[in-house]
Amino acid sequence: MCASIHHDLVLLYHNAFNSFERNTRSGGIVGSKLDELGTPNQAGFLQVKDKKLDNSRRGWHTSAQLWNMLIWMLEEAVRTYSVTIKSKEAIDEFRQFIVPEGEEPQKVKGGHDDYIDAFARASYLRHFLPRTYASYATSFKYRETY
């Protein structure tokens, strides 16, 4: 069902560039179902060592090394206003994410990091967005109407 919803969202957003977490057996099942559905524009498998996508495979495997890379890139994106967070629930979650001195970034005990994880992955995925997507952005000269 998750793969079907993912597929439908990709189509709803005009064949959006997309990816998914391929951890454990369930990630493999999602990947197989997305292939079966013919989900377009799936990003390649992220290789952490060289920070490139392997287009022969799909999905991302979340390791401690990948999470650390993603979370610090998200920190920079938030700090430099490269991302805009509009969801109240997401903002509340971000407020509960901490970096204790000498430790790694983490959610507070009993907290959640689902929005943070989604924002981190989407922010990083933007680095690989094909140039063809630039055609969706259109600028218009400002003019006042009277």
TORZAVO-229360 format. One record per residue: residue number from 1; residue in three letters; x, y, z of N, C-alpha, C in turn. Coordinates in pm, 1 decimal. Layout:
BEGIN
R num residu     n.xx     n.yy     n.zz    ca.xx    ca.yy    ca.zz     c.xx     c.yy     c.zz
R NUM    Ala        X        Y        Z        X        Y        Z        X        Y        Z
...
This chain:
BEGIN
R num residu     n.xx     n.yy     n.zz    ca.xx    ca.yy    ca.zz     c.xx     c.yy     c.zz
R   1    Met     81.6   -118.0      0.0      0.0      0.0      0.0     87.9    127.1      0.0
R   2    Cys    197.9    124.6     76.4    287.7    242.1     79.2    344.3    269.3    -59.7
R   3    Ala    382.8    163.5   -130.3    437.1    181.6   -265.0    331.7    238.9   -359.1
R   4    Ser    209.7    194.5   -344.0    101.0    244.0   -428.4     75.6    393.0   -401.5
R   5    Ile     78.0    432.4   -274.7     59.9    573.6   -239.7    176.6    655.9   -293.1
R   6    His    298.3    604.0   -277.5    418.6    671.6   -329.6    403.7    693.9   -480.1
R   7    His    365.6    589.3   -550.6    348.0    596.1   -695.4    243.8    702.4   -733.3
R   8    Asp    129.3    699.7   -664.3     23.6    796.0   -693.2     69.3    939.9   -668.5
R   9    Leu    146.5    962.1   -562.3    197.4   1096.9   -534.2    295.7   1143.1   -641.1
R  10    Val    379.9   1051.3   -687.5    474.2   1085.5   -795.5    396.3   1132.3   -918.6
R  11    Leu    290.6   1060.0   -953.4    209.4   1097.3  -1069.1    133.1   1227.2  -1044.8
R  12    Leu     77.1   1242.9   -924.0      3.2   1364.3   -890.5     91.3   1488.4   -906.1
R  13    Tyr    218.4   1474.9   -870.6    311.2   1587.8   -880.9    391.2   1582.5  -1011.2
R  14    His    323.4   1548.2  -1119.0    378.6   1553.7  -1255.0    507.2   1473.3  -1270.5
R  15    Asn    502.3   1345.5  -1229.9    616.6   1254.5  -1240.5    738.5   1306.0  -1163.1
R  16    Ala    713.8   1343.7  -1037.9    817.2   1402.4   -952.6    938.3   1310.4   -939.1
R  17    Phe   1053.7   1371.4   -932.0   1178.9   1301.3   -900.0   1163.0   1246.6   -758.5
R  18    Asn   1193.6   1119.1   -734.6   1160.2   1056.5   -607.8   1256.6    946.3   -568.8
R  19    Ser   1247.6    906.3   -443.8   1326.3    794.6   -392.5   1254.4    736.6   -270.7
R  20    Phe   1311.2    631.7   -214.0   1251.3    566.8    -98.0   1362.0    497.9    -19.3
R  21    Glu   1330.1    461.8    105.0   1427.3    392.7    189.4   1422.1    243.6    161.2
R  22    Arg   1537.0    186.6    126.7   1543.9     46.3     91.0   1604.7    -36.6    204.5
R  23    Asn   1580.5     -0.8    327.7   1630.9    -79.6    440.4   1540.6   -199.8    463.8
R  24    Thr   1597.5   -307.1    505.5   1529.7   -431.1    542.7   1441.1   -487.0    431.0
R  25    Arg   1371.1   -590.7    465.3   1287.6   -661.5    367.3   1176.0   -573.4    311.9
R  26    Ser   1114.9   -492.0    398.8   1002.9   -408.4    353.1   1047.3   -309.6    245.7
R  27    Gly   1169.3   -255.6    256.7   1220.1   -164.8    154.1   1236.2   -233.9     20.4
R  28    Gly   1278.0   -359.9     23.3   1288.9   -437.1   -100.0   1153.7   -461.9   -163.4
R  29    Ile   1053.7   -485.7    -80.3    918.0   -507.3   -130.3    864.6   -378.8   -192.8
R  30    Val    887.6   -264.9   -126.9    844.2   -136.0   -182.3    912.0   -113.3   -317.6
R  31    Gly   1043.1   -138.8   -323.8   1116.2   -121.5   -449.5   1060.6   -208.2   -560.9
R  32    Ser   1031.4   -332.6   -530.0    974.1   -424.1   -630.3    838.0   -376.1   -678.0
R  33    Lys    756.9   -330.2   -585.4    622.8   -282.1   -621.2    630.5   -155.3   -706.5
R  34    Leu    724.7    -63.1   -671.8    740.6     57.5   -752.5    782.8     21.7   -894.3
R  35    Asp    870.5    -78.2   -907.4    910.9   -125.5  -1040.6    790.8   -183.5  -1115.2
R  36    Glu    712.0   -264.0  -1043.9    592.5   -325.9  -1102.5    492.9   -219.4  -1149.6
R  37    Leu    478.0   -112.4  -1071.4    386.4     -3.9  -1107.2    441.8     86.8  -1216.4
R  38    Gly    572.1     75.6  -1243.0    635.5    160.8  -1342.9    653.1    304.3  -1295.0
R  39    Thr    681.3    320.1  -1166.2    697.6    454.5  -1109.6    810.5    527.6  -1181.4
R  40    Pro    780.4    642.5  -1241.4    881.9    715.7  -1317.7    974.8    797.0  -1227.2
R  41    Asn   1087.5    835.6  -1283.7   1182.0    930.8  -1223.0   1232.7    892.4  -1085.2
R  42    Gln   1258.1    764.7  -1063.8   1317.7    722.1   -937.9   1466.6    754.8   -939.3
R  43    Ala   1513.4    816.3   -832.1   1655.6    847.0   -820.0   1733.8    717.9   -802.4
R  44    Gly   1858.0    720.4   -842.4   1944.4    604.8   -823.0   1979.6    584.7   -676.2
R  45    Phe   2047.1    475.8   -649.7   2090.5    440.1   -514.8   2202.4    533.8   -471.4
R  46    Leu   2186.2    598.1   -356.1   2286.8    693.2   -307.8   2405.8    619.0   -249.7
R  47    Gln   2522.3    645.7   -306.5   2647.0    588.5   -256.0   2712.2    693.5   -166.3
R  48    Val   2720.8    664.4    -39.2   2766.1    762.4     58.6   2912.2    800.6     37.5
R  49    Lys   2995.5    703.4      2.7   3139.0    731.4     -8.4   3170.4    841.0   -109.0
R  50    Asp   3109.4    834.6   -227.4   3140.6    935.2   -329.7   3026.9   1034.8   -351.6
R  51    Lys   2919.1   1021.6   -273.8   2804.0   1113.0   -279.9   2745.5   1122.4   -420.5
R  52    Lys   2738.7   1008.3   -487.7   2681.1   1002.1   -622.3   2570.0    898.6   -623.7
R  53    Leu   2489.3    904.9   -729.3   2381.2    808.6   -744.7   2423.2    697.9   -840.1
R  54    Asp   2397.1    574.5   -800.9   2419.4    457.7   -885.6   2286.1    429.2   -954.5
R  55    Asn   2276.5    462.4  -1082.3   2148.8    449.7  -1152.8   2112.3    306.6  -1189.5
R  56    Ser   2197.6    209.2  -1154.5   2162.3     69.6  -1179.6   2075.9     13.3  -1066.0
R  57    Arg   2064.8     86.9   -955.3   1984.0     44.4   -840.6   1896.5    162.0   -796.3
R  58    Arg   1794.0    132.6   -718.9   1701.9    235.9   -671.8   1690.9    231.3   -519.4
R  59    Gly   1648.6    342.5   -461.2   1628.5    351.2   -316.8   1756.5    388.9   -243.6
R  60    Trp   1741.2    418.7   -115.3   1856.0    454.9    -31.7   1863.0    361.4     87.0
R  61    His   1982.6    322.7    123.4   2004.3    243.6    244.0   2050.9    339.8    352.2
R  62    Thr   1976.2    349.4    459.7   2009.7    444.4    564.5   2108.1    382.2    662.4
R  63    Ser   2228.3    432.9    658.8   2332.5    392.5    753.0   2359.8    510.1    845.9
R  64    Ala   2436.2    487.5    950.6   2474.1    596.0   1041.8   2552.6    702.7    965.5
R  65    Gln   2636.6    659.4    872.8   2716.8    753.7    794.2   2626.6    841.1    705.7
R  66    Leu   2528.2    780.6    640.5   2435.8    857.7    557.0   2353.7    953.6    642.7
R  67    Trp   2298.9    905.0    754.5   2217.2    989.7    840.9   2297.2   1111.4    887.1
R  68    Asn   2421.6   1089.7    928.4   2506.4   1199.9    974.7   2527.3   1303.0    863.5
R  69    Met   2553.0   1255.8    742.5   2572.1   1346.5    629.3   2443.6   1425.3    602.0
R  70    Leu   2330.0   1356.9    600.1   2202.2   1421.6    570.1   2163.0   1523.3    676.2
R  71    Ile   2180.8   1487.7    802.0   2134.1   1576.1    908.7   2213.9   1706.2    912.6
R  72    Trp   2344.9   1698.4    884.4   2424.0   1821.9    885.7   2397.7   1906.6    761.6
R  73    Met   2364.6   1843.1    649.4   2325.9   1919.4    531.8   2191.1   1988.3    556.6
R  74    Leu   2100.9   1920.7    626.9   1972.8   1981.9    661.1   1993.6   2098.6    757.3
R  75    Glu   2083.0   2082.3    852.0   2111.2   2191.0    946.4   2152.8   2316.1    869.9
R  76    Glu   2239.6   2298.4    771.4   2284.1   2412.1    691.2   2168.8   2472.2    611.2
R  77    Ala   2086.0   2386.4    553.6   1972.7   2434.6    473.8   1875.1   2514.6    559.8
R  78    Val   1849.5   2469.9    682.1   1759.3   2542.4    771.6   1824.7   2673.7    814.3
R  79    Arg   1952.5   2666.2    852.2   2023.5   2785.3    899.7   2033.9   2893.0    793.2
R  80    Thr   2048.9   2852.4    666.3   2064.2   2949.7    557.1   1931.9   2978.7    485.8
R  81    Tyr   1821.5   2930.6    542.9   1687.7   2952.7    487.7   1672.6   2896.4    346.3
R  82    Ser   1740.3   2787.2    317.1   1726.9   2721.7    186.6   1601.8   2635.2    179.5
R  83    Val   1545.5   2602.5    294.3   1419.7   2528.0    298.9   1319.9   2609.1    380.4
R  84    Thr   1194.2   2591.4    348.6   1087.7   2658.1    421.7   1000.1   2551.6    484.4
R  85    Ile    981.8   2561.4    613.2    900.9   2464.2    685.8    769.8   2532.2    720.9
R  86    Lys    660.2   2480.9    665.5    530.1   2545.2    686.0    437.7   2464.9    777.0
R  87    Ser    467.2   2339.2    795.3    382.0   2254.0    877.4    408.6   2278.5   1026.0
R  88    Lys    302.8   2306.5   1101.9    317.5   2328.1   1245.1    375.3   2204.1   1312.2
R  89    Glu    329.9   2085.7   1270.9    379.2   1962.1   1330.1    529.2   1945.3   1302.3
R  90    Ala    571.0   1980.0   1181.5    712.7   1969.3   1147.5    795.1   2068.3   1229.2
R  91    Ile    745.5   2190.3   1242.5    817.1   2291.9   1320.3    830.2   2245.9   1465.5
R  92    Asp    723.3   2191.7   1521.2    728.1   2141.1   1658.5    832.7   2031.1   1672.3
R  93    Glu    839.9   1943.5   1572.7    939.4   1835.9   1576.6   1081.4   1891.0   1566.3
R  94    Phe   1102.3   1987.9   1478.1   1234.2   2049.3   1464.4   1278.6   2112.6   1596.1
R  95    Arg   1184.3   2173.2   1666.9   1216.9   2238.3   1794.8   1262.2   2137.6   1900.3
R  96    Gln   1222.3   2012.0   1886.2   1258.1   1909.8   1983.8   1380.3   1828.4   1943.0
R  97    Phe   1445.5   1868.2   1836.5   1564.8   1797.0   1790.4   1685.2   1869.2   1849.2
R  98    Ile   1774.6   1796.6   1912.8   1883.6   1859.4   1986.9   2019.7   1804.5   1945.4
R  99    Val   2122.6   1880.4   1980.0   2260.6   1835.7   1962.3   2331.0   1857.0   2096.1
R 100    Pro   2326.9   1755.3   2183.4   2395.8   1768.5   2311.5   2546.1   1785.4   2289.3
R 101    Glu   2608.4   1864.5   2373.4   2751.5   1891.1   2357.3   2829.4   1760.5   2351.6
R 102    Gly   2909.3   1748.1   2245.8   2993.2   1630.0   2227.4   2920.1   1507.4   2174.2
R 103    Glu   2792.9   1523.2   2137.4   2714.6   1409.9   2087.9   2660.2   1440.0   1948.8
R 104    Glu   2601.1   1338.9   1888.5   2540.7   1352.3   1756.8   2401.2   1414.3   1768.9
R 105    Pro   2351.3   1475.4   1661.6   2214.2   1528.3   1662.8   2114.4   1415.2   1690.9
R 106    Gln   2009.5   1446.4   1766.2   1915.2   1341.7   1805.6   1781.9   1401.1   1849.0
R 107    Lys   1680.9   1316.8   1845.4   1550.3   1357.4   1896.9   1554.7   1345.6   2049.2
R 108    Val   1470.7   1423.7   2115.7   1462.2   1412.0   2261.0   1398.7   1278.1   2295.1
R 109    Lys   1421.9   1231.7   2415.6   1364.5   1104.9   2458.8   1212.4   1109.6   2444.3
R 110    Gly   1157.6   1013.1   2374.7   1013.9   1008.5   2349.5    969.6   1093.3   2231.4
R 111    Gly   1064.9   1164.0   2167.9   1032.4   1249.2   2053.7   1033.1   1172.7   1922.6
R 112    His   1010.4   1245.5   1816.9   1005.6   1186.2   1683.3   1102.4   1259.0   1591.1
R 113    Asp   1137.6   1193.8   1480.7   1223.9   1259.2   1381.9   1178.2   1229.2   1238.7
R 114    Asp   1050.2   1196.8   1222.0    998.8   1161.4   1089.7   1002.4   1280.0    992.4
R 115    Tyr    956.7   1396.8   1038.3    962.0   1515.6    952.3   1107.0   1553.0    921.9
R 116    Ile   1190.3   1546.4   1021.8   1331.8   1581.0   1003.5   1394.7   1488.2    900.9
R 117    Asp   1366.3   1359.6    912.6   1419.4   1262.0    817.3   1369.3   1292.1    676.4
R 118    Ala   1240.8   1321.6    662.9   1184.4   1350.9    530.5   1244.3   1478.3    471.0
R 119    Phe   1255.9   1583.0    552.8   1316.0   1707.7    504.9   1462.2   1685.8    465.7
R 120    Ala   1535.2   1609.5    545.8   1677.0   1584.2    516.3   1692.5   1511.3    383.6
R 121    Arg   1612.5   1408.8    361.4   1622.0   1332.2    236.7   1579.4   1416.6    116.4
R 122    Ala   1469.5   1489.0    130.3   1422.1   1571.7     19.1   1521.9   1683.2    -12.7
R 123    Ser   1579.0   1743.2     90.8   1677.9   1849.0     68.7   1799.3   1795.6     -5.2
R 124    Tyr   1843.4   1675.9     32.2   1960.3   1619.4    -34.5   1924.9   1572.8   -175.5
R 125    Leu   1806.7   1518.3   -192.1   1764.5   1470.7   -323.8   1762.3   1584.6   -425.0
R 126    Arg   1736.2   1706.3   -378.0   1737.3   1823.1   -467.6   1871.1   1839.7   -539.3
R 127    His   1980.5   1794.1   -477.4   2112.7   1805.3   -540.5   2121.9   1724.6   -670.0
R 128    Phe   2035.9   1625.3   -683.2   2041.2   1536.2   -798.9   1926.9   1560.2   -896.5
R 129    Leu   1847.5   1661.7   -870.9   1732.9   1691.3   -955.1   1777.4   1713.8  -1099.5
R 130    Pro   1723.0   1637.0  -1193.7   1762.7   1654.5  -1333.7   1733.8   1795.9  -1383.1
R 131    Arg   1818.1   1845.9  -1470.1   1803.7   1981.8  -1521.7   1670.7   2003.0  -1593.0
R 132    Thr   1611.8   1898.1  -1644.9   1484.4   1912.5  -1716.2   1375.4   1968.5  -1626.1
R 133    Tyr   1389.2   1951.5  -1494.8   1288.8   2004.6  -1402.9   1293.2   2156.2  -1395.4
R 134    Ala   1402.0   2216.9  -1437.6   1412.1   2363.1  -1436.5   1306.9   2425.4  -1527.6
R 135    Ser   1259.3   2350.2  -1625.6   1159.4   2404.1  -1717.6   1025.7   2431.3  -1648.7
R 136    Tyr   1003.2   2371.5  -1529.7    878.7   2395.4  -1457.6    878.2   2531.9  -1389.1
R 137    Ala    995.2   2589.1  -1367.6   1003.4   2719.0  -1299.6    993.0   2829.4  -1403.5
R 138    Thr    901.4   2918.4  -1382.0    880.3   3026.7  -1476.8    880.7   3158.9  -1402.6
R 139    Ser    949.1   3256.9  -1459.2    950.7   3391.7  -1400.8    870.1   3485.0  -1488.8
R 140    Phe    807.1   3579.4  -1425.7    731.7   3680.1  -1497.3    777.1   3816.3  -1449.8
R 141    Lys    784.7   3908.5  -1541.5    820.4   4044.7  -1502.5    706.1   4102.8  -1422.2
R 142    Tyr    741.5   4165.6  -1312.1    640.2   4226.5  -1226.9    582.2   4349.4  -1295.0
R 143    Arg    453.8   4365.2  -1287.6    391.1   4487.4  -1335.6    266.7   4514.6  -1250.6
R 144    Glu    242.1   4637.3  -1229.0    124.4   4675.4  -1150.8      5.5   4684.2  -1242.3
R 145    Thr   -108.8   4643.7  -1192.1   -232.1   4656.8  -1270.0   -320.7   4760.5  -1204.5
R 146    Tyr   -381.3   4841.8  -1282.7   -468.1   4948.3  -1230.3   -607.8   4929.6  -1279.1
